[in-house]
Amino acid sequence: MSRLFAIALTAILAASTAAQAGDYKLGQLTIRQAWSRPAQAGMNGVGFFTVVNAGKTPVTLKSVETPAAGKAEIHQSSTKGGVMSMRRQDNGVVIPAGGQVAFAPGGYHLMLIGLKTAQAQGQKVPVTLVFDNGRKAQVELAVQLAPPSGQAAPAGEHHH
């Protein structure tokens, strides 16, 4: 009986570890640690994650779609001379061959403009990442107060 319990416990722990990892695969791409912050309906939300390209050619994230907001865009925040600015990335973001790009506070991020409902801690926000080759990755952003462990927020991060 204890052996059966141990097997069942191992299966449960393996499933929960996989669910917590939150990795999404699309060919040679892996989208890791997708998350968002809590936000009120009608306000703007954000999306953060890391895209890893194990392929031999660069791939461009061209756009993002979501039913959770009126509009979704790719943005980049930067600080110059102590002034933070944010620019929409109309040409997308290139993920280099064999490299990765982090979408994190203070840098690249998704803007979810005009949230249709509130995003509460513990919820999931569906987004679709659209790449230059026409492929789409369906990802869920985990709504939480802080970045996943191992993903530090830069100092002076920008809140929406």
C-alpha positions as CSV (number, residue, x, y, z in Angstrom):
1,M,0.0,0.0,0.0
2,S,2.8,2.5,0.8
3,R,4.5,1.7,-2.6
4,L,1.2,2.7,-4.4
5,F,1.0,5.9,-2.3
6,A,4.6,6.7,-3.2
7,I,3.9,6.2,-6.9
8,A,0.8,8.4,-6.7
9,L,2.6,11.1,-4.7
10,T,5.5,11.1,-7.3
11,A,3.0,11.5,-10.2
12,I,1.2,14.3,-8.4
13,L,4.5,16.2,-7.6
14,A,5.7,15.7,-11.2
15,A,2.4,17.1,-12.6
16,S,2.5,20.1,-10.2
17,T,6.1,20.8,-11.0
18,A,5.3,20.8,-14.8
19,A,2.3,23.1,-14.2
20,Q,4.3,25.5,-12.1
21,A,7.1,25.6,-14.7
22,G,4.7,27.4,-17.1
23,D,6.9,26.7,-20.2
24,Y,5.2,26.8,-23.6
25,K,6.8,25.2,-26.7
26,L,6.4,26.2,-30.3
27,G,8.9,24.4,-32.5
28,Q,12.4,25.6,-31.5
29,L,10.9,28.3,-29.3
30,T,10.2,28.1,-25.6
31,I,8.2,30.7,-23.7
32,R,9.1,30.7,-20.0
33,Q,7.7,32.2,-16.8
34,A,4.8,34.1,-18.4
35,W,3.2,36.4,-15.8
36,S,1.3,39.6,-15.3
37,R,0.4,41.9,-12.4
38,P,-3.0,42.4,-10.9
39,A,-5.0,45.2,-12.5
40,Q,-8.5,46.7,-12.5
41,A,-11.0,46.4,-15.3
42,G,-10.7,49.4,-17.7
43,M,-7.0,49.9,-16.8
44,N,-3.9,48.6,-18.6
45,G,-2.3,45.3,-17.9
46,V,1.2,44.0,-18.7
47,G,2.7,40.7,-19.8
48,F,6.2,39.4,-19.0
49,F,8.0,36.2,-20.1
50,T,11.2,35.0,-21.7
51,V,11.4,33.7,-25.2
52,V,14.3,31.2,-25.9
53,N,15.1,30.4,-29.5
54,A,17.0,27.0,-29.8
55,G,16.8,27.3,-33.6
56,K,19.5,28.2,-36.1
57,T,17.7,31.2,-37.5
58,P,16.3,34.4,-35.8
59,V,12.6,34.6,-35.2
60,T,10.6,37.9,-34.7
61,L,7.7,38.2,-32.3
62,K,5.4,40.4,-34.5
63,S,2.3,41.0,-32.4
64,V,0.1,39.8,-29.6
65,E,-3.6,39.1,-29.4
66,T,-5.8,38.6,-26.3
67,P,-9.5,38.5,-25.6
68,A,-8.8,40.0,-22.2
69,A,-8.2,43.6,-23.4
70,G,-9.4,46.0,-26.1
71,K,-6.0,46.0,-27.7
72,A,-2.6,44.4,-27.1
73,E,0.8,45.8,-28.1
74,I,4.5,45.1,-27.7
75,H,6.4,47.9,-25.9
76,Q,9.9,48.7,-24.7
77,S,10.7,50.8,-21.6
78,S,14.0,52.5,-21.3
79,T,15.6,55.1,-19.1
80,K,17.8,57.8,-20.4
81,G,19.1,60.8,-18.3
82,G,16.9,59.7,-15.4
83,V,13.8,59.8,-17.6
84,M,11.8,56.7,-18.3
85,S,10.1,56.4,-21.7
86,M,8.1,53.7,-23.4
87,R,7.8,53.0,-27.1
88,R,5.6,50.7,-29.1
89,Q,7.6,48.1,-31.1
90,D,5.7,48.2,-34.4
91,N,8.4,46.0,-36.1
92,G,8.3,43.4,-33.4
93,V,11.2,42.0,-31.4
94,V,13.9,39.7,-32.8
95,I,14.7,36.6,-30.8
96,P,18.3,35.7,-32.1
97,A,19.2,32.2,-33.2
98,G,20.5,30.3,-30.2
99,G,19.5,33.2,-27.9
100,Q,16.8,34.6,-25.8
101,V,14.9,37.8,-25.0
102,A,13.4,38.7,-21.7
103,F,10.2,40.6,-21.5
104,A,10.5,42.0,-18.0
105,P,9.7,45.1,-15.9
106,G,11.9,48.0,-17.2
107,G,12.4,46.5,-20.7
108,Y,10.3,44.8,-23.3
109,H,6.8,43.9,-22.2
110,L,3.3,43.4,-23.5
111,M,0.7,46.2,-22.9
112,L,-2.8,44.9,-22.5
113,I,-4.8,48.1,-23.1
114,G,-8.3,48.5,-21.7
115,L,-8.7,45.3,-19.7
116,K,-12.2,44.0,-20.1
117,T,-12.3,42.4,-16.6
118,A,-10.1,42.8,-13.5
119,Q,-7.0,40.6,-13.3
120,A,-6.8,39.2,-9.8
121,Q,-3.9,37.4,-8.2
122,G,-4.1,33.7,-9.0
123,Q,-6.0,34.1,-12.3
124,K,-4.6,33.4,-15.8
125,V,-4.7,35.8,-18.7
126,P,-4.8,34.2,-22.2
127,V,-2.5,35.8,-24.8
128,T,-1.5,34.6,-28.3
129,L,2.0,35.5,-29.4
130,V,2.2,35.9,-33.2
131,F,5.6,35.2,-34.8
132,D,6.9,36.3,-38.3
133,N,6.6,32.8,-39.7
134,G,2.8,32.9,-39.0
135,R,3.0,30.5,-36.1
136,K,1.1,31.4,-33.0
137,A,1.8,30.4,-29.3
138,Q,-1.1,30.3,-26.9
139,V,0.2,31.4,-23.5
140,E,-1.4,32.0,-20.2
141,L,0.0,34.9,-18.0
142,A,-0.1,33.9,-14.3
143,V,-1.4,37.0,-12.4
144,Q,0.9,37.5,-9.4
145,L,2.4,40.4,-7.3
146,A,6.1,39.7,-8.1
147,P,8.2,38.1,-10.8
148,P,8.6,34.3,-10.7
149,S,11.6,33.3,-8.6
150,G,14.8,33.6,-10.6
151,Q,13.4,36.5,-12.6
152,A,14.4,39.7,-10.8
153,A,12.7,43.0,-11.5
154,P,15.1,45.8,-12.5
155,A,15.4,48.8,-10.2
156,G,13.2,51.7,-11.1
157,E,10.7,49.5,-12.9
158,H,7.7,51.1,-14.6
159,H,4.2,50.4,-13.3
160,H,1.1,50.9,-15.5
